[in-house]
Amino acid sequence: MSRRSQLEHEVSLAQKRIKEAPQNTPANIRKIWEQELVELEVELNNLTDEEEDNND
């Protein structure tokens, strides 16, 4: 699996986890999840073609 595919999958899972979280999920946990999502999205957006090719 390429690094891009892996990151896209992780972003999708993180988005789903946040969207489907129970109402009573503590705010600090939601904040951690949202920060993790932002970090994954930044890494995905900064991925270069060269990095993708090297990780196949």
mmCIF entry with sequence, helices, sheets and N, C-alpha, C, O atoms, coordinates in Angstrom:
data_MODEL
# 
_entry.id   MODEL 
# 
_entity.id                         1 
_entity.type                       polymer 
_entity.pdbx_number_of_molecules   1 
# 
_entity_poly.entity_id                      1 
_entity_poly.type                           'polypeptide(L)' 
_entity_poly.nstd_linkage                   no 
_entity_poly.nstd_monomer                   no 
_entity_poly.pdbx_seq_one_letter_code       MSRRSQLEHEVSLAQKRIKEAPQNTPANIRKIWEQELVELEVELNNLTDEEEDNND 
_entity_poly.pdbx_seq_one_letter_code_can   MSRRSQLEHEVSLAQKRIKEAPQNTPANIRKIWEQELVELEVELNNLTDEEEDNND 
_entity_poly.pdbx_strand_id                 A 
# 
loop_
_entity_poly_seq.entity_id 
_entity_poly_seq.num 
_entity_poly_seq.mon_id 
_entity_poly_seq.hetero 
1 1  MET n 
1 2  SER n 
1 3  ARG n 
1 4  ARG n 
1 5  SER n 
1 6  GLN n 
1 7  LEU n 
1 8  GLU n 
1 9  HIS n 
1 10 GLU n 
1 11 VAL n 
1 12 SER n 
1 13 LEU n 
1 14 ALA n 
1 15 GLN n 
1 16 LYS n 
1 17 ARG n 
1 18 ILE n 
1 19 LYS n 
1 20 GLU n 
1 21 ALA n 
1 22 PRO n 
1 23 GLN n 
1 24 ASN n 
1 25 THR n 
1 26 PRO n 
1 27 ALA n 
1 28 ASN n 
1 29 ILE n 
1 30 ARG n 
1 31 LYS n 
1 32 ILE n 
1 33 TRP n 
1 34 GLU n 
1 35 GLN n 
1 36 GLU n 
1 37 LEU n 
1 38 VAL n 
1 39 GLU n 
1 40 LEU n 
1 41 GLU n 
1 42 VAL n 
1 43 GLU n 
1 44 LEU n 
1 45 ASN n 
1 46 ASN n 
1 47 LEU n 
1 48 THR n 
1 49 ASP n 
1 50 GLU n 
1 51 GLU n 
1 52 GLU n 
1 53 ASP n 
1 54 ASN n 
1 55 ASN n 
1 56 ASP n 
# 
_struct_asym.id          A 
_struct_asym.entity_id   1 
# 
loop_
_struct_conf.conf_type_id 
_struct_conf.id 
_struct_conf.pdbx_PDB_helix_id 
_struct_conf.beg_label_comp_id 
_struct_conf.beg_label_asym_id 
_struct_conf.beg_label_seq_id 
_struct_conf.pdbx_beg_PDB_ins_code 
_struct_conf.end_label_comp_id 
_struct_conf.end_label_asym_id 
_struct_conf.end_label_seq_id 
_struct_conf.pdbx_end_PDB_ins_code 
_struct_conf.beg_auth_comp_id 
_struct_conf.beg_auth_asym_id 
_struct_conf.beg_auth_seq_id 
_struct_conf.end_auth_comp_id 
_struct_conf.end_auth_asym_id 
_struct_conf.end_auth_seq_id 
_struct_conf.pdbx_PDB_helix_class 
_struct_conf.details 
_struct_conf.pdbx_PDB_helix_length 
HELX_P HELX_P1 AA1 ARG A 3  ? LYS A 19 ? ARG A 3  LYS A 19 1 ? 17 
HELX_P HELX_P2 AA2 ALA A 27 ? ASN A 46 ? ALA A 27 ASN A 46 1 ? 20 
HELX_P HELX_P3 AA3 ASP A 49 ? ASN A 54 ? ASP A 49 ASN A 54 1 ? 6  
# 
_struct_conf_type.id          HELX_P 
_struct_conf_type.criteria    ? 
_struct_conf_type.reference   ? 
# 
loop_
_atom_site.group_PDB 
_atom_site.id 
_atom_site.type_symbol 
_atom_site.label_atom_id 
_atom_site.label_alt_id 
_atom_site.label_comp_id 
_atom_site.label_asym_id 
_atom_site.label_entity_id 
_atom_site.label_seq_id 
_atom_site.pdbx_PDB_ins_code 
_atom_site.Cartn_x 
_atom_site.Cartn_y 
_atom_site.Cartn_z 
_atom_site.occupancy 
_atom_site.B_iso_or_equiv 
_atom_site.pdbx_formal_charge 
_atom_site.auth_seq_id 
_atom_site.auth_comp_id 
_atom_site.auth_asym_id 
_atom_site.auth_atom_id 
_atom_site.pdbx_PDB_model_num 
ATOM 1   N N  . MET A 1 1  ? 0.858   -1.177 0.000  1.00 0.00 ? 1  MET A N  1 
ATOM 2   C CA . MET A 1 1  ? 0.000   0.000  0.000  1.00 0.00 ? 1  MET A CA 1 
ATOM 3   C C  . MET A 1 1  ? 0.900   1.234  0.000  1.00 0.00 ? 1  MET A C  1 
ATOM 4   O O  . MET A 1 1  ? 1.829   1.337  0.802  1.00 0.00 ? 1  MET A O  1 
ATOM 5   N N  . SER A 1 2  ? 0.620   2.146  -0.888 1.00 0.00 ? 2  SER A N  1 
ATOM 6   C CA . SER A 1 2  ? 1.428   3.364  -0.948 1.00 0.00 ? 2  SER A CA 1 
ATOM 7   C C  . SER A 1 2  ? 1.165   4.229  0.290  1.00 0.00 ? 2  SER A C  1 
ATOM 8   O O  . SER A 1 2  ? 0.145   4.087  0.965  1.00 0.00 ? 2  SER A O  1 
ATOM 9   N N  . ARG A 1 3  ? 2.088   5.102  0.558  1.00 0.00 ? 3  ARG A N  1 
ATOM 10  C CA . ARG A 1 3  ? 1.937   6.001  1.721  1.00 0.00 ? 3  ARG A CA 1 
ATOM 11  C C  . ARG A 1 3  ? 0.692   6.868  1.553  1.00 0.00 ? 3  ARG A C  1 
ATOM 12  O O  . ARG A 1 3  ? -0.030  7.117  2.518  1.00 0.00 ? 3  ARG A O  1 
ATOM 13  N N  . ARG A 1 4  ? 0.440   7.331  0.314  1.00 0.00 ? 4  ARG A N  1 
ATOM 14  C CA . ARG A 1 4  ? -0.749  8.150  0.068  1.00 0.00 ? 4  ARG A CA 1 
ATOM 15  C C  . ARG A 1 4  ? -2.017  7.354  0.384  1.00 0.00 ? 4  ARG A C  1 
ATOM 16  O O  . ARG A 1 4  ? -2.914  7.864  1.055  1.00 0.00 ? 4  ARG A O  1 
ATOM 17  N N  . SER A 1 5  ? -2.097  6.128  -0.085 1.00 0.00 ? 5  SER A N  1 
ATOM 18  C CA . SER A 1 5  ? -3.272  5.291  0.177  1.00 0.00 ? 5  SER A CA 1 
ATOM 19  C C  . SER A 1 5  ? -3.445  5.051  1.675  1.00 0.00 ? 5  SER A C  1 
ATOM 20  O O  . SER A 1 5  ? -4.556  5.089  2.205  1.00 0.00 ? 5  SER A O  1 
ATOM 21  N N  . GLN A 1 6  ? -2.328  4.805  2.338  1.00 0.00 ? 6  GLN A N  1 
ATOM 22  C CA . GLN A 1 6  ? -2.366  4.576  3.782  1.00 0.00 ? 6  GLN A CA 1 
ATOM 23  C C  . GLN A 1 6  ? -2.892  5.807  4.514  1.00 0.00 ? 6  GLN A C  1 
ATOM 24  O O  . GLN A 1 6  ? -3.745  5.694  5.394  1.00 0.00 ? 6  GLN A O  1 
ATOM 25  N N  . LEU A 1 7  ? -2.381  6.987  4.147  1.00 0.00 ? 7  LEU A N  1 
ATOM 26  C CA . LEU A 1 7  ? -2.824  8.221  4.799  1.00 0.00 ? 7  LEU A CA 1 
ATOM 27  C C  . LEU A 1 7  ? -4.289  8.516  4.496  1.00 0.00 ? 7  LEU A C  1 
ATOM 28  O O  . LEU A 1 7  ? -5.032  8.944  5.379  1.00 0.00 ? 7  LEU A O  1 
ATOM 29  N N  . GLU A 1 8  ? -4.707  8.290  3.257  1.00 0.00 ? 8  GLU A N  1 
ATOM 30  C CA . GLU A 1 8  ? -6.117  8.512  2.899  1.00 0.00 ? 8  GLU A CA 1 
ATOM 31  C C  . GLU A 1 8  ? -7.019  7.611  3.730  1.00 0.00 ? 8  GLU A C  1 
ATOM 32  O O  . GLU A 1 8  ? -8.081  8.034  4.187  1.00 0.00 ? 8  GLU A O  1 
ATOM 33  N N  . HIS A 1 9  ? -6.591  6.365  3.923  1.00 0.00 ? 9  HIS A N  1 
ATOM 34  C CA . HIS A 1 9  ? -7.364  5.423  4.732  1.00 0.00 ? 9  HIS A CA 1 
ATOM 35  C C  . HIS A 1 9  ? -7.421  5.890  6.197  1.00 0.00 ? 9  HIS A C  1 
ATOM 36  O O  . HIS A 1 9  ? -8.484  5.856  6.818  1.00 0.00 ? 9  HIS A O  1 
ATOM 37  N N  . GLU A 1 10 ? -6.295  6.319  6.738  1.00 0.00 ? 10 GLU A N  1 
ATOM 38  C CA . GLU A 1 10 ? -6.244  6.787  8.122  1.00 0.00 ? 10 GLU A CA 1 
ATOM 39  C C  . GLU A 1 10 ? -7.106  8.041  8.316  1.00 0.00 ? 10 GLU A C  1 
ATOM 40  O O  . GLU A 1 10 ? -7.774  8.178  9.341  1.00 0.00 ? 10 GLU A O  1 
ATOM 41  N N  . VAL A 1 11 ? -7.095  8.952  7.342  1.00 0.00 ? 11 VAL A N  1 
ATOM 42  C CA . VAL A 1 11 ? -7.924  10.155 7.406  1.00 0.00 ? 11 VAL A CA 1 
ATOM 43  C C  . VAL A 1 11 ? -9.390  9.756  7.423  1.00 0.00 ? 11 VAL A C  1 
ATOM 44  O O  . VAL A 1 11 ? -10.177 10.286 8.207  1.00 0.00 ? 11 VAL A O  1 
ATOM 45  N N  . SER A 1 12 ? -9.750  8.827  6.559  1.00 0.00 ? 12 SER A N  1 
ATOM 46  C CA . SER A 1 12 ? -11.137 8.362  6.489  1.00 0.00 ? 12 SER A CA 1 
ATOM 47  C C  . SER A 1 12 ? -11.585 7.757  7.816  1.00 0.00 ? 12 SER A C  1 
ATOM 48  O O  . SER A 1 12 ? -12.685 8.036  8.294  1.00 0.00 ? 12 SER A O  1 
ATOM 49  N N  . LEU A 1 13 ? -10.729 6.931  8.406  1.00 0.00 ? 13 LEU A N  1 
ATOM 50  C CA . LEU A 1 13 ? -11.067 6.322  9.700  1.00 0.00 ? 13 LEU A CA 1 
ATOM 51  C C  . LEU A 1 13 ? -11.206 7.374  10.803 1.00 0.00 ? 13 LEU A C  1 
ATOM 52  O O  . LEU A 1 13 ? -12.109 7.296  11.636 1.00 0.00 ? 13 LEU A O  1 
ATOM 53  N N  . ALA A 1 14 ? -10.309 8.352  10.798 1.00 0.00 ? 14 ALA A N  1 
ATOM 54  C CA . ALA A 1 14 ? -10.356 9.409  11.812 1.00 0.00 ? 14 ALA A CA 1 
ATOM 55  C C  . ALA A 1 14 ? -11.632 10.241 11.667 1.00 0.00 ? 14 ALA A C  1 
ATOM 56  O O  . ALA A 1 14 ? -12.264 10.588 12.665 1.00 0.00 ? 14 ALA A O  1 
ATOM 57  N N  . GLN A 1 15 ? -12.008 10.559 10.432 1.00 0.00 ? 15 GLN A N  1 
ATOM 58  C CA . GLN A 1 15 ? -13.238 11.318 10.193 1.00 0.00 ? 15 GLN A CA 1 
ATOM 59  C C  . GLN A 1 15 ? -14.455 10.536 10.670 1.00 0.00 ? 15 GLN A C  1 
ATOM 60  O O  . GLN A 1 15 ? -15.356 11.095 11.296 1.00 0.00 ? 15 GLN A O  1 
ATOM 61  N N  . LYS A 1 16 ? -14.475 9.241  10.371 1.00 0.00 ? 16 LYS A N  1 
ATOM 62  C CA . LYS A 1 16 ? -15.594 8.384  10.783 1.00 0.00 ? 16 LYS A CA 1 
ATOM 63  C C  . LYS A 1 16 ? -15.683 8.303  12.306 1.00 0.00 ? 16 LYS A C  1 
ATOM 64  O O  . LYS A 1 16 ? -16.773 8.366  12.874 1.00 0.00 ? 16 LYS A O  1 
ATOM 65  N N  . ARG A 1 17 ? -14.527 8.164  12.962 1.00 0.00 ? 17 ARG A N  1 
ATOM 66  C CA . ARG A 1 17 ? -14.505 8.068  14.428 1.00 0.00 ? 17 ARG A CA 1 
ATOM 67  C C  . ARG A 1 17 ? -15.098 9.333  15.058 1.00 0.00 ? 17 ARG A C  1 
ATOM 68  O O  . ARG A 1 17 ? -15.866 9.252  16.016 1.00 0.00 ? 17 ARG A O  1 
ATOM 69  N N  . ILE A 1 18 ? -14.739 10.488 14.520 1.00 0.00 ? 18 ILE A N  1 
ATOM 70  C CA . ILE A 1 18 ? -15.260 11.757 15.056 1.00 0.00 ? 18 ILE A CA 1 
ATOM 71  C C  . ILE A 1 18 ? -16.749 11.882 14.772 1.00 0.00 ? 18 ILE A C  1 
ATOM 72  O O  . ILE A 1 18 ? -17.526 12.266 15.646 1.00 0.00 ? 18 ILE A O  1 
ATOM 73  N N  . LYS A 1 19 ? -17.137 11.560 13.559 1.00 0.00 ? 19 LYS A N  1 
ATOM 74  C CA . LYS A 1 19 ? -18.544 11.695 13.158 1.00 0.00 ? 19 LYS A CA 1 
ATOM 75  C C  . LYS A 1 19 ? -19.460 10.768 13.958 1.00 0.00 ? 19 LYS A C  1 
ATOM 76  O O  . LYS A 1 19 ? -20.569 11.156 14.326 1.00 0.00 ? 19 LYS A O  1 
ATOM 77  N N  . GLU A 1 20 ? -19.003 9.557  14.224 1.00 0.00 ? 20 GLU A N  1 
ATOM 78  C CA . GLU A 1 20 ? -19.834 8.554  14.883 1.00 0.00 ? 20 GLU A CA 1 
ATOM 79  C C  . GLU A 1 20 ? -19.618 8.463  16.391 1.00 0.00 ? 20 GLU A C  1 
ATOM 80  O O  . GLU A 1 20 ? -20.141 7.553  17.035 1.00 0.00 ? 20 GLU A O  1 
ATOM 81  N N  . ALA A 1 21 ? -18.870 9.378  16.949 1.00 0.00 ? 21 ALA A N  1 
ATOM 82  C CA . ALA A 1 21 ? -18.604 9.348  18.391 1.00 0.00 ? 21 ALA A CA 1 
ATOM 83  C C  . ALA A 1 21 ? -19.901 9.587  19.167 1.00 0.00 ? 21 ALA A C  1 
ATOM 84  O O  . ALA A 1 21 ? -20.724 10.414 18.774 1.00 0.00 ? 21 ALA A O  1 
ATOM 85  N N  . PRO A 1 22 ? -20.072 8.871  20.251 1.00 0.00 ? 22 PRO A N  1 
ATOM 86  C CA . PRO A 1 22 ? -21.258 9.093  21.091 1.00 0.00 ? 22 PRO A CA 1 
ATOM 87  C C  . PRO A 1 22 ? -21.288 10.525 21.628 1.00 0.00 ? 22 PRO A C  1 
ATOM 88  O O  . PRO A 1 22 ? -20.248 11.158 21.815 1.00 0.00 ? 22 PRO A O  1 
ATOM 89  N N  . GLN A 1 23 ? -22.481 11.010 21.866 1.00 0.00 ? 23 GLN A N  1 
ATOM 90  C CA . GLN A 1 23 ? -22.664 12.371 22.385 1.00 0.00 ? 23 GLN A CA 1 
ATOM 91  C C  . GLN A 1 23 ? -21.896 12.601 23.685 1.00 0.00 ? 23 GLN A C  1 
ATOM 92  O O  . GLN A 1 23 ? -21.419 13.707 23.939 1.00 0.00 ? 23 GLN A O  1 
ATOM 93  N N  . ASN A 1 24 ? -21.777 11.568 24.499 1.00 0.00 ? 24 ASN A N  1 
ATOM 94  C CA . ASN A 1 24 ? -21.136 11.736 25.807 1.00 0.00 ? 24 ASN A CA 1 
ATOM 95  C C  . ASN A 1 24 ? -19.615 11.563 25.769 1.00 0.00 ? 24 ASN A C  1 
ATOM 96  O O  . ASN A 1 24 ? -18.979 11.440 26.816 1.00 0.00 ? 24 ASN A O  1 
ATOM 97  N N  . THR A 1 25 ? -19.034 11.553 24.570 1.00 0.00 ? 25 THR A N  1 
ATOM 98  C CA . THR A 1 25 ? -17.571 11.481 24.471 1.00 0.00 ? 25 THR A CA 1 
ATOM 99  C C  . THR A 1 25 ? -16.989 12.758 25.071 1.00 0.00 ? 25 THR A C  1 
ATOM 100 O O  . THR A 1 25 ? -17.395 13.857 24.692 1.00 0.00 ? 25 THR A O  1 
ATOM 101 N N  . PRO A 1 26 ? -16.050 12.630 25.994 1.00 0.00 ? 26 PRO A N  1 
ATOM 102 C CA . PRO A 1 26 ? -15.475 13.816 26.639 1.00 0.00 ? 26 PRO A CA 1 
ATOM 103 C C  . PRO A 1 26 ? -14.857 14.779 25.623 1.00 0.00 ? 26 PRO A C  1 
ATOM 104 O O  . PRO A 1 26 ? -14.277 14.359 24.622 1.00 0.00 ? 26 PRO A O  1 
ATOM 105 N N  . ALA A 1 27 ? -14.993 16.059 25.896 1.00 0.00 ? 27 ALA A N  1 
ATOM 106 C CA . ALA A 1 27 ? -14.497 17.104 24.992 1.00 0.00 ? 27 ALA A CA 1 
ATOM 107 C C  . ALA A 1 27 ? -12.997 16.979 24.770 1.00 0.00 ? 27 ALA A C  1 
ATOM 108 O O  . ALA A 1 27 ? -12.517 17.218 23.662 1.00 0.00 ? 27 ALA A O  1 
ATOM 109 N N  . ASN A 1 28 ? -12.244 16.607 25.813 1.00 0.00 ? 28 ASN A N  1 
ATOM 110 C CA . ASN A 1 28 ? -10.798 16.497 25.646 1.00 0.00 ? 28 ASN A CA 1 
ATOM 111 C C  . ASN A 1 28 ? -10.427 15.350 24.699 1.00 0.00 ? 28 ASN A C  1 
ATOM 112 O O  . ASN A 1 28 ? -9.436  15.445 23.975 1.00 0.00 ? 28 ASN A O  1 
ATOM 113 N N  . ILE A 1 29 ? -11.204 14.284 24.700 1.00 0.00 ? 29 ILE A N  1 
ATOM 114 C CA . ILE A 1 29 ? -10.967 13.167 23.787 1.00 0.00 ? 29 ILE A CA 1 
ATOM 115 C C  . ILE A 1 29 ? -11.278 13.592 22.348 1.00 0.00 ? 29 ILE A C  1 
ATOM 116 O O  . ILE A 1 29 ? -10.515 13.294 21.429 1.00 0.00 ? 29 ILE A O  1 
ATOM 117 N N  . ARG A 1 30 ? -12.391 14.282 22.163 1.00 0.00 ? 30 ARG A N  1 
ATOM 118 C CA . ARG A 1 30 ? -12.752 14.789 20.826 1.00 0.00 ? 30 ARG A CA 1 
ATOM 119 C C  . ARG A 1 30 ? -11.656 15.720 20.297 1.00 0.00 ? 30 ARG A C  1 
ATOM 120 O O  . ARG A 1 30 ? -11.304 15.675 19.118 1.00 0.00 ? 30 ARG A O  1 
ATOM 121 N N  . LYS A 1 31 ? -11.132 16.550 21.176 1.00 0.00 ? 31 LYS A N  1 
ATOM 122 C CA . LYS A 1 31 ? -10.084 17.492 20.772 1.00 0.00 ? 31 LYS A CA 1 
ATOM 123 C C  . LYS A 1 31 ? -8.831  16.734 20.307 1.00 0.00 ? 31 LYS A C  1 
ATOM 124 O O  . LYS A 1 31 ? -8.214  17.108 19.310 1.00 0.00 ? 31 LYS A O  1 
ATOM 125 N N  . ILE A 1 32 ? -8.465  15.690 21.018 1.00 0.00 ? 32 ILE A N  1 
ATOM 126 C CA . ILE A 1 32 ? -7.317  14.863 20.636 1.00 0.00 ? 32 ILE A CA 1 
ATOM 127 C C  . ILE A 1 32 ? -7.565  14.224 19.275 1.00 0.00 ? 32 ILE A C  1 
ATOM 128 O O  . ILE A 1 32 ? -6.683  14.236 18.417 1.00 0.00 ? 32 ILE A O  1 
ATOM 129 N N  . TRP A 1 33 ? -8.753  13.667 19.070 1.00 0.00 ? 33 TRP A N  1 
ATOM 130 C CA . TRP A 1 33 ? -9.098  13.043 17.791 1.00 0.00 ? 33 TRP A CA 1 
ATOM 131 C C  . TRP A 1 33 ? -9.046  14.057 16.646 1.00 0.00 ? 33 TRP A C  1 
ATOM 132 O O  . TRP A 1 33 ? -8.539  13.763 15.564 1.00 0.00 ? 33 TRP A O  1 
ATOM 133 N N  . GLU A 1 34 ? -9.575  15.248 16.900 1.00 0.00 ? 34 GLU A N  1 
ATOM 134 C CA . GLU A 1 34 ? -9.567  16.287 15.865 1.00 0.00 ? 34 GLU A CA 1 
ATOM 135 C C  . GLU A 1 34 ? -8.150  16.718 15.533 1.00 0.00 ? 34 GLU A C  1 
ATOM 136 O O  . GLU A 1 34 ? -7.837  16.970 14.369 1.00 0.00 ? 34 GLU A O  1 
ATOM 137 N N  . GLN A 1 35 ? -7.290  16.805 16.534 1.00 0.00 ? 35 GLN A N  1 
ATOM 138 C CA . GLN A 1 35 ? -5.887  17.168 16.296 1.00 0.00 ? 35 GLN A CA 1 
ATOM 139 C C  . GLN A 1 35 ? -5.177  16.076 15.497 1.00 0.00 ? 35 GLN A C  1 
ATOM 140 O O  . GLN A 1 35 ? -4.387  16.373 14.602 1.00 0.00 ? 35 GLN A O  1 
ATOM 141 N N  . GLU A 1 36 ? -5.456  14.824 15.818 1.00 0.00 ? 36 GLU A N  1 
ATOM 142 C CA . GLU A 1 36 ? -4.875  13.718 15.060 1.00 0.00 ? 36 GLU A CA 1 
ATOM 143 C C  . GLU A 1 36 ? -5.311  13.787 13.599 1.00 0.00 ? 36 GLU A C  1 
ATOM 144 O O  . GLU A 1 36 ? -4.505  13.561 12.697 1.00 0.00 ? 36 GLU A O  1 
ATOM 145 N N  . LEU A 1 37 ? -6.583  14.098 13.366 1.00 0.00 ? 37 LEU A N  1 
ATOM 146 C CA . LEU A 1 37 ? -7.092  14.231 12.008 1.00 0.00 ? 37 LEU A CA 1 
ATOM 147 C C  . LEU A 1 37 ? -6.371  15.355 11.268 1.00 0.00 ? 37 LEU A C  1 
ATOM 148 O O  . LEU A 1 37 ? -5.970  15.181 10.118 1.00 0.00 ? 37 LEU A O  1 
ATOM 149 N N  . VAL A 1 38 ? -6.207  16.482 11.907 1.00 0.00 ? 38 VAL A N  1 
ATOM 150 C CA . VAL A 1 38 ? -5.504  17.612 11.290 1.00 0.00 ? 38 VAL A CA 1 
ATOM 151 C C  . VAL A 1 38 ? -4.072  17.206 10.933 1.00 0.00 ? 38 VAL A C  1 
ATOM 152 O O  . VAL A 1 38 ? -3.595  17.523 9.843  1.00 0.00 ? 38 VAL A O  1 
ATOM 153 N N  . GLU A 1 39 ? -3.395  16.519 11.828 1.00 0.00 ? 39 GLU A N  1 
ATOM 154 C CA . GLU A 1 39 ? -2.014  16.093 11.571 1.00 0.00 ? 39 GLU A CA 1 
ATOM 155 C C  . GLU A 1 39 ? -1.942  15.142 10.384 1.00 0.00 ? 39 GLU A C  1 
ATOM 156 O O  . GLU A 1 39 ? -1.039  15.256 9.556  1.00 0.00 ? 39 GLU A O  1 
ATOM 157 N N  . LEU A 1 40 ? -2.883  14.205 10.291 1.00 0.00 ? 40 LEU A N  1 
ATOM 158 C CA . LEU A 1 40 ? -2.916  13.285 9.155  1.00 0.00 ? 40 LEU A CA 1 
ATOM 159 C C  . LEU A 1 40 ? -3.183  14.028 7.850  1.00 0.00 ? 40 LEU A C  1 
ATOM 160 O O  . LEU A 1 40 ? -2.559  13.744 6.828  1.00 0.00 ? 40 LEU A O  1 
ATOM 161 N N  . GLU A 1 41 ? -4.112  14.979 7.890  1.00 0.00 ? 41 GLU A N  1 
ATOM 162 C CA . GLU A 1 41 ? -4.438  15.751 6.689  1.00 0.00 ? 41 GLU A CA 1 
ATOM 163 C C  . GLU A 1 41 ? -3.249  16.598 6.237  1.00 0.00 ? 41 GLU A C  1 
ATOM 164 O O  . GLU A 1 41 ? -2.989  16.712 5.040  1.00 0.00 ? 41 GLU A O  1 
ATOM 165 N N  . VAL A 1 42 ? -2.540  17.182 7.175  1.00 0.00 ? 42 VAL A N  1 
ATOM 166 C CA . VAL A 1 42 ? -1.356  17.980 6.837  1.00 0.00 ? 42 VAL A CA 1 
ATOM 167 C C  . VAL A 1 42 ? -0.293  17.088 6.205  1.00 0.00 ? 42 VAL A C  1 
ATOM 168 O O  . VAL A 1 42 ? 0.308   17.451 5.194  1.00 0.00 ? 42 VAL A O  1 
ATOM 169 N N  . GLU A 1 43 ? -0.064  15.924 6.800  1.00 0.00 ? 43 GLU A N  1 
ATOM 170 C CA . GLU A 1 43 ? 0.929   15.002 6.238  1.00 0.00 ? 43 GLU A CA 1 
ATOM 171 C C  . GLU A 1 43 ? 0.529   14.571 4.828  1.00 0.00 ? 43 GLU A C  1 
ATOM 172 O O  . GLU A 1 43 ? 1.371   14.516 3.931  1.00 0.00 ? 43 GLU A O  1 
ATOM 173 N N  . LEU A 1 44 ? -0.744  14.267 4.632  1.00 0.00 ? 44 LEU A N  1 
ATOM 174 C CA . LEU A 1 44 ? -1.237  13.881 3.318  1.00 0.00 ? 44 LEU A CA 1 
ATOM 175 C C  . LEU A 1 44 ? -1.069  15.011 2.315  1.00 0.00 ? 44 LEU A C  1 
ATOM 176 O O  . LEU A 1 44 ? -0.622  14.784 1.191  1.00 0.00 ? 44 LEU A O  1 
ATOM 177 N N  . ASN A 1 45 ? -1.415  16.205 2.706  1.00 0.00 ? 45 ASN A N  1 
ATOM 178 C CA . ASN A 1 45 ? -1.316  17.354 1.807  1.00 0.00 ? 45 ASN A CA 1 
ATOM 179 C C  . ASN A 1 45 ? 0.129   17.700 1.466  1.00 0.00 ? 45 ASN A C  1 
ATOM 180 O O  . ASN A 1 45 ? 0.392   18.256 0.400  1.00 0.00 ? 45 ASN A O  1 
ATOM 181 N N  . ASN A 1 46 ? 1.063   17.383 2.347  1.00 0.00 ? 46 ASN A N  1 
ATOM 182 C CA . ASN A 1 46 ? 2.474   17.704 2.128  1.00 0.00 ? 46 ASN A CA 1 
ATOM 183 C C  . ASN A 1 46 ? 3.244   16.583 1.443  1.00 0.00 ? 46 ASN A C  1 
ATOM 184 O O  . ASN A 1 46 ? 4.432   16.726 1.157  1.00 0.00 ? 46 ASN A O  1 
ATOM 185 N N  . LEU A 1 47 ? 2.578   15.484 1.185  1.00 0.00 ? 47 LEU A N  1 
ATOM 186 C CA . LEU A 1 47 ? 3.225   14.348 0.553  1.00 0.00 ? 47 LEU A CA 1 
ATOM 187 C C  . LEU A 1 47 ? 3.620   14.699 -0.881 1.00 0.00 ? 47 LEU A C  1 
ATOM 188 O O  . LEU A 1 47 ? 2.809   15.207 -1.655 1.00 0.00 ? 47 LEU A O  1 
ATOM 189 N N  . THR A 1 48 ? 4.865   14.422 -1.214 1.00 0.00 ? 48 THR A N  1 
ATOM 190 C CA . THR A 1 48 ? 5.329   14.698 -2.574 1.00 0.00 ? 48 THR A CA 1 
ATOM 191 C C  . THR A 1 48 ? 5.275   13.416 -3.398 1.00 0.00 ? 48 THR A C  1 
ATOM 192 O O  . THR A 1 48 ? 5.196   12.320 -2.844 1.00 0.00 ? 48 THR A O  1 
ATOM 193 N N  . ASP A 1 49 ? 5.317   13.552 -4.703 1.00 0.00 ? 49 ASP A N  1 
ATOM 194 C CA . ASP A 1 49 ? 5.310   12.391 -5.589 1.00 0.00 ? 49 ASP A CA 1 
ATOM 195 C C  . ASP A 1 49 ? 6.494   11.477 -5.304 1.00 0.00 ? 49 ASP A C  1 
ATOM 196 O O  . ASP A 1 49 ? 6.355   10.254 -5.331 1.00 0.00 ? 49 ASP A O  1 
ATOM 197 N N  . GLU A 1 50 ? 7.653   12.058 -5.033 1.00 0.00 ? 50 GLU A N  1 
ATOM 198 C CA . GLU A 1 50 ? 8.848   11.273 -4.756 1.00 0.00 ? 50 GLU A CA 1 
ATOM 199 C C  . GLU A 1 50 ? 8.652   10.403 -3.522 1.00 0.00 ? 50 GLU A C  1 
ATOM 200 O O  . GLU A 1 50 ? 9.037   9.233  -3.521 1.00 0.00 ? 50 GLU A O  1 
ATOM 201 N N  . GLU A 1 51 ? 8.059   10.961 -2.476 1.00 0.00 ? 51 GLU A N  1 
ATOM 202 C CA . GLU A 1 51 ? 7.823   10.189 -1.253 1.00 0.00 ? 51 GLU A CA 1 
ATOM 203 C C  . GLU A 1 51 ? 6.862   9.034  -1.524 1.00 0.00 ? 51 GLU A C  1 
ATOM 204 O O  . GLU A 1 51 ? 7.045   7.934  -1.002 1.00 0.00 ? 51 GLU A O  1 
ATOM 205 N N  . GLU A 1 52 ? 5.851   9.283  -2.333 1.00 0.00 ? 52 GLU A N  1 
ATOM 206 C CA . GLU A 1 52 ? 4.908   8.228  -2.675 1.00 0.00 ? 52 GLU A CA 1 
ATOM 207 C C  . GLU A 1 52 ? 5.623   7.078  -3.370 1.00 0.00 ? 52 GLU A C  1 
ATOM 208 O O  . GLU A 1 52 ? 5.426   5.914  -3.021 1.00 0.00 ? 52 GLU A O  1 
ATOM 209 N N  . ASP A 1 53 ? 6.445   7.404  -4.346 1.00 0.00 ? 53 ASP A N  1 
ATOM 210 C CA . ASP A 1 53 ? 7.137   6.384  -5.128 1.00 0.00 ? 53 ASP A CA 1 
ATOM 211 C C  . ASP A 1 53 ? 8.094   5.565  -4.271 1.00 0.00 ? 53 ASP A C  1 
ATOM 212 O O  . ASP A 1 53 ? 8.262   4.368  -4.506 1.00 0.00 ? 53 ASP A O  1 
ATOM 213 N N  . ASN A 1 54 ? 8.711   6.182  -3.301 1.00 0.00 ? 54 ASN A N  1 
ATOM 214 C CA . ASN A 1 54 ? 9.675   5.487  -2.450 1.00 0.00 ? 54 ASN A CA 1 
ATOM 215 C C  . ASN A 1 54 ? 9.029   4.562  -1.439 1.00 0.00 ? 54 ASN A C  1 
ATOM 216 O O  . ASN A 1 54 ? 9.706   3.705  -0.872 1.00 0.00 ? 54 ASN A O  1 
ATOM 217 N N  . ASN A 1 55 ? 7.745   4.712  -1.201 1.00 0.00 ? 55 ASN A N  1 
ATOM 218 C CA . ASN A 1 55 ? 7.093   3.920  -0.162 1.00 0.00 ? 55 ASN A CA 1 
ATOM 219 C C  . ASN A 1 55 ? 6.176   2.847  -0.709 1.00 0.00 ? 55 ASN A C  1 
ATOM 220 O O  . ASN A 1 55 ? 5.405   2.261  0.050  1.00 0.00 ? 55 ASN A O  1 
ATOM 221 N N  . ASP A 1 56 ? 6.234   2.574  -1.984 1.00 0.00 ? 56 ASP A N  1 
ATOM 222 C CA . ASP A 1 56 ? 5.388   1.510  -2.560 1.00 0.00 ? 56 ASP A CA 1 
ATOM 223 C C  . ASP A 1 56 ? 5.903   0.141  -2.186 1.00 0.00 ? 56 ASP A C  1 
ATOM 224 O O  . ASP A 1 56 ? 5.318   -0.867 -2.581 1.00 0.00 ? 56 ASP A O  1 
# 
